[in-house]
Amino acid sequence: MIVDLELRLSAELSAESEDALREIVRFDEYASQRLCSTTELAPMSSILLRSESAASSQIENLTVGTLDRFPERTRRGRR
């Protein structure tokens, strides 16, 4: 099982991960200041997951444009 595996990172990768974490925290603080502290952002993990998913779909050419998704609407608009 995955839970039983031990994760071993190189010193370089560990340092890069820490740098990324600091940047995410910095972004979070900046966004909170810009959007006011009463505005809640989606958890960063959700934002990153959606971004990765969208990028992966584009790389694999699985994206569908608006014209392809709703052809009946676009045809009506062109008449």
N, C-alpha and C positions, 0 to 999 in steps of 0.2 A: 504494500500500500504506500501511497505517496507520503502519508503522515509519518511513516517509519523511516523515510529516507533522510539522510543528513545532507544539508546544502553546504557546499564548500565554494566560496568565492575567492578569486585571486585578490591580492591586496589592491591592485589597480582597479578591478571591477567594484570592489567594496568602496573605494574612495570615490569612484564615479557615481555610485548609488547614493552615497552621502551628499555629494554635490547636488544631485538631482532632487533629493529630498529637501535640501535647503532652498533650492530655487522654487519648488512647489509651495513651501511655507511662505517664502517671500511674495510669490504671486498671490497667494491667498490673502495675505495681509494687505497688499496693494489693492486687490479687488474689493476687499471689505471697506477700505478707506474711500475708494472711488464710488462705491455703490451704497455707502452708508452701512453702519453696523447692523441696522435692522433688516437688511436684505440678506437672505440666506442663499448661498450658492449651492448648486448640486455638489455632493461629495466629489472630490477630485478624482477618486477612483472611477466613478461613473462617467465623468467627462472623458477621462483617458480611455476607458473601454469603448465608448461610443466613437471616439476619434480613431482608435486603432481599427475598429470594425469597419468604419467608413473607408479608411485608407486601404485596408485589405481588400475590400470589395472593388475599389477602383483599380487596384493592381491586377486583380483577377478578372477585370472587365465584367463584373457582375452588377454594375450600377445601371439604373434605368432613368433616363431623362424624363422630364415632365411630358414632353411631346409623345414619347413612347408609352408612358403610363396611362395617359388619358387621351387616346387618339380621337375618340368621338367628340370630345370638347374642343380639341384643337382644329378639327375639320370644320365644326360649326363656326368657329371664330374666323376662319379663313374665307368663308363664302361671301 
